[in-house]
Amino acid sequence: MTESRETRIKRMKMRSMRRGIKEMDLILTAYADRNLTLMDDDGLNTYDALLHENDQDLYQWVTGQASPPTELSDLIADIAQTFQK
């Protein structure tokens, strides 16, 4: 059984809130609340893949301390831009 779009978005919002470090909780929760419902399936797939990454890596990518993997670079740039506003 596949999950509905609504259930999938709820799951990803919860995973965005329950990270390993508080900074990523705040950054990803704000991003998820603003963007997940607007994303197409490919965007949701990419965000879901991002949620499987290590928080320390994510934080370094979002803050520009390290380069993200190519497949996540556009999403990380969007998250970083949203976070810096």
Secondary structure, DSSP 8 states (H G I E B T S, - for coil): ----HHHHHHHHHHHHHS-SSHHHHHHHHHHHHHHGGG--HHHHHHHHHHTTS-HHHHHHHHTTSS---GGGHHHHHHHHHHHH-
